Amino acid sequence: MIVVTSESTRSERVYEALRGAVLHGEFAPQQPLKPQELATRHGVSLAVAREALLRLVGEGLALRLPNRGFVVPSTGAERWQRIAEARTVIEPAMLRMAIERGDLEWETRVRAAHHRLAGTPAYEREGDPHYSDAWAEAHRRFHRALLDGCGNDVLLATFDRLWTDSELARRWSTVHTPDRDGAAEHRAIEEAALARDADGAAELLCRHVSRTVAALPRTKKGS
């Protein structure tokens, strides 16, 4: 039996608060995340604040730089390009496998996940540049449902990690491409996958992933 201490509860609370703040644009790209300042703001010890920041580093939501402490990644960081490259190699291959191996249950899960995504409002308020957490989760579940028909838990675990690592870039991309019709892209991928058009679905997914990172403004120096 695991006993949840007040210290672990505080750590989780600070982590969730910082994670939400970064994802919702409360910290600008390349802005320093100062442990002592954050500890004071949230009324916790320096150790708790640093633990929360290290968890953000593990999710790609912060960077730990030698002699510079913690910072929010830059929009033009080379890391986003590397993650996108990995995704465009791995996910289309997984989708091909899912189309080949997926059964009626897989088709049902894909349809249900797309229906939920299409019916979930992308933004909590009109004019809000950052999409809602509910939509973000529906979005993740749709992409996961597409690929889980591949039946390979190692590949699915890789997808889960890459998805988490790319969440900040995905949110920034949405801010910079307000006119992008992501709903149409998702619908086209779903239709091709369920029509068992492996070539078409894989190409659509590859373009979908590539567009996200391509929309990010580059900086002179990636972090």
C-alpha positions in Angstrom: 0.0 0.0 0.0 1.4 3.4 -1.0 0.8 6.2 1.5 0.5 9.6 -0.2 2.3 12.2 1.9 1.6 15.9 2.0 5.0 16.5 0.3 4.0 14.2 -2.7 0.6 15.9 -2.9 2.3 19.4 -3.0 4.7 18.1 -5.7 1.8 16.8 -7.8 -0.1 20.1 -7.4 2.8 22.2 -8.5 3.6 19.9 -11.4 0.0 20.1 -12.7 -0.1 23.9 -12.3 3.2 24.4 -14.1 2.3 21.9 -16.8 -1.0 23.7 -17.5 0.7 27.1 -17.5 3.3 26.0 -20.1 0.7 24.3 -22.3 -1.7 27.2 -22.2 1.0 29.8 -23.1 1.4 31.5 -19.8 5.1 31.2 -20.3 6.7 32.4 -23.5 9.1 30.3 -25.6 12.6 30.5 -24.1 11.3 32.2 -20.9 13.3 31.1 -17.8 11.5 29.0 -15.3 13.2 30.0 -12.0 12.8 27.3 -9.3 13.0 29.8 -6.3 10.5 32.1 -7.9 8.1 29.3 -8.7 8.5 27.8 -5.2 7.6 31.1 -3.6 4.6 31.6 -5.9 3.2 28.2 -5.1 4.1 28.2 -1.5 6.3 25.1 -1.6 10.0 24.2 -1.0 12.7 24.7 -3.6 13.1 20.9 -3.8 9.4 20.5 -4.7 9.6 23.2 -7.4 12.7 21.6 -8.9 11.1 18.1 -8.9 8.1 19.5 -10.8 10.4 21.2 -13.3 12.4 18.0 -13.8 9.1 16.2 -14.6 8.4 18.9 -17.2 11.8 18.3 -18.7 10.9 14.6 -19.1 7.8 15.6 -21.1 9.6 18.0 -23.4 7.8 21.0 -21.8 11.0 22.5 -20.3 14.7 22.3 -20.9 17.5 22.1 -18.4 20.5 24.1 -19.7 24.0 24.0 -18.2 24.6 27.1 -16.1 21.3 28.6 -17.2 18.7 26.6 -15.2 15.3 25.7 -16.6 13.7 27.4 -19.7 10.7 26.9 -21.9 11.8 25.4 -25.3 11.9 27.7 -28.3 9.4 27.4 -31.1 12.3 26.8 -33.6 14.1 24.1 -31.5 15.6 21.4 -33.7 14.2 18.9 -31.3 10.7 19.5 -32.7 12.0 18.6 -36.2 13.6 15.4 -34.9 10.5 14.3 -33.2 8.4 15.1 -36.3 10.9 13.1 -38.4 10.6 10.1 -36.0 6.8 10.3 -36.1 6.6 10.5 -39.9 8.7 7.3 -40.0 7.1 5.3 -37.3 3.4 6.3 -37.3 2.6 5.7 -41.1 4.3 2.2 -40.7 2.2 1.5 -37.7 -1.0 2.6 -39.5 -0.2 0.3 -42.4 0.1 -2.6 -39.9 -3.1 -1.6 -38.2 -5.0 -1.5 -41.6 -3.6 -5.0 -42.4 -4.3 -6.5 -39.0 -7.2 -4.5 -37.6 -10.5 -6.2 -37.1 -14.1 -5.0 -36.8 -13.4 -4.0 -33.2 -10.5 -1.8 -34.3 -12.8 -0.2 -36.9 -15.4 0.5 -34.2 -12.8 2.1 -31.9 -11.5 4.3 -34.7 -15.0 5.5 -35.6 -15.9 6.1 -32.0 -12.7 8.1 -31.4 -13.2 10.2 -34.5 -16.8 10.9 -33.5 -15.7 12.1 -30.1 -13.0 14.2 -31.6 -15.3 15.8 -34.1 -17.9 16.5 -31.4 -15.5 18.0 -28.9 -15.1 21.8 -29.1 -11.5 22.7 -29.9 -11.6 25.9 -27.7 -13.2 26.6 -24.4 -14.0 30.2 -25.4 -14.3 32.0 -28.7 -11.1 33.7 -29.7 -9.0 31.5 -27.3 -5.7 30.7 -29.2 -5.0 27.6 -27.2 -7.2 24.5 -27.7 -8.9 22.9 -24.7 -7.5 20.0 -22.7 -10.7 18.0 -23.5 -10.0 18.4 -27.2 -6.3 17.6 -26.7 -7.3 14.3 -25.1 -9.9 13.4 -27.8 -7.2 14.2 -30.4 -4.7 11.9 -28.7 -7.3 9.1 -28.4 -8.1 9.3 -32.1 -4.5 9.0 -33.2 -4.0 6.2 -30.7 -7.0 4.3 -31.9 -5.8 4.5 -35.5 -2.6 2.9 -34.6 -3.5 0.4 -31.8 -4.7 -2.1 -34.5 -1.0 -2.8 -35.2 -1.0 -5.0 -32.2 2.6 -4.2 -31.3 3.0 -2.9 -27.7 6.6 -1.7 -28.2 5.6 0.5 -31.1 2.5 1.8 -29.2 4.7 2.7 -26.2 7.0 4.6 -28.6 4.0 6.5 -30.0 2.9 7.4 -26.5 6.3 8.9 -25.7 6.6 10.8 -29.0 3.1 12.1 -28.6 3.8 13.5 -25.1 7.1 14.9 -26.3 5.5 16.8 -29.1 2.5 18.2 -27.3 3.9 21.7 -26.8 4.9 22.0 -30.4 1.4 20.9 -31.4 -0.2 23.6 -29.3 2.1 26.3 -30.6 1.4 25.2 -34.1 -2.3 25.7 -33.6 -1.7 29.3 -32.5 0.3 30.0 -35.7 -2.1 28.2 -38.1 -5.6 29.3 -37.0 -7.1 28.7 -40.5 -5.8 25.1 -40.8 -8.6 22.6 -41.3 -7.5 19.9 -39.0 -11.0 18.4 -38.8 -10.9 17.7 -42.6 -7.4 16.2 -42.2 -8.6 13.8 -39.5 -11.7 12.9 -41.4 -9.7 12.1 -44.5 -7.3 9.9 -42.5 -10.2 8.0 -40.9 -11.9 7.4 -44.2 -8.8 6.1 -45.9 -7.9 3.9 -42.9 -11.4 2.3 -42.7 -11.5 1.9 -46.5 -8.3 -0.1 -46.0 -6.3 2.2 -48.3 -2.9 1.7 -46.6 -1.0 3.9 -49.1 -3.4 6.7 -49.0 -3.9 6.7 -45.2 -0.1 6.5 -44.5 0.5 9.5 -46.9 -2.2 11.5 -45.3 -0.9 10.8 -41.8 2.6 11.7 -42.8 1.5 15.1 -44.2 -0.7 15.7 -41.2 2.3 15.3 -38.8 4.7 17.2 -41.0 2.4 20.2 -41.3 2.3 20.7 -37.5 6.0 21.3 -37.1 6.4 23.1 -40.4 4.0 25.8 -39.1 6.3 26.7 -36.2 8.3 29.9 -36.6 12.0 29.3 -36.7 14.4 31.0 -34.4 18.0 31.8 -35.2 19.2 29.4 -32.5 17.2 26.3 -31.5 17.2 25.4 -27.9 
